[in-house]
Amino acid sequence: MTDAALVLASTSRYRRELLSRLGVPFDCAAPGVDETPLRDEAPGDLVVRLARAKAAAVARARPDDCVIGSDQLAAFDGRVLGKPGVPERACEQLAAMSGKSVEFLTALCVMRGESEIGLHVDRTVVRFRALTAVEIERYVAAERPLDCAGSFKSEGLGIALFDAIETEDPTGLVGLPLIATARLLRAAGFDLP
């Protein structure tokens, strides 16, 4: 067992709720990282860079603790989908994805001080069924997924929008792949089942 405290470098309520499933006490700290993509940065490179930057930012302030940094993005038609923010944009995103597939990348980086304990990238492909405008509007009004990349919550009513989800870890789609998180925390010395 490690004597390090565990810190989640995130203010995301979704990541906080997921990490709490592992039963390890932890703190949350805002990483304060600029998430602007670099020019011509590929989605996979962006998500890894941001997960590392978030972990490193908090690890600098808490060098004796074990820090989890994570980032997620949705890639569709060669571009990164942001969080919609408003219902109209959520409806536009869902209409564009209707009948198509979207790739979600969730990067996870665990650090202690300046040492990287491990890095993992979870890839999930979501296949949307053909959606009508009425279904989309009804969904957005019911669940208000305005703070979610891709404009849906797979852990809620959003599951009804899909034909299939292809993944090794369904929690990766929500924002923190717990299978990899548990593996990296065991490597860092935390006792998990």
ABEGO torsion letter per residue (X at the ends): XBABBBBBBBABAAAAAAAAAAGBBBBBBBAGBBABBBBGBBAAAAAAAAAAAAAAAAAAABAABBBBBBBBBBBBGGBBBBBAGBAAAAAAAAAAABGBBBBBBBBBBBBBEABBABBBBBBBBBBBBBBBAAAAAAAAAAAGAAABBGGBBAABAAAAABABBBBABAAAAAGBBAAAAAAAAAAAGBBBX
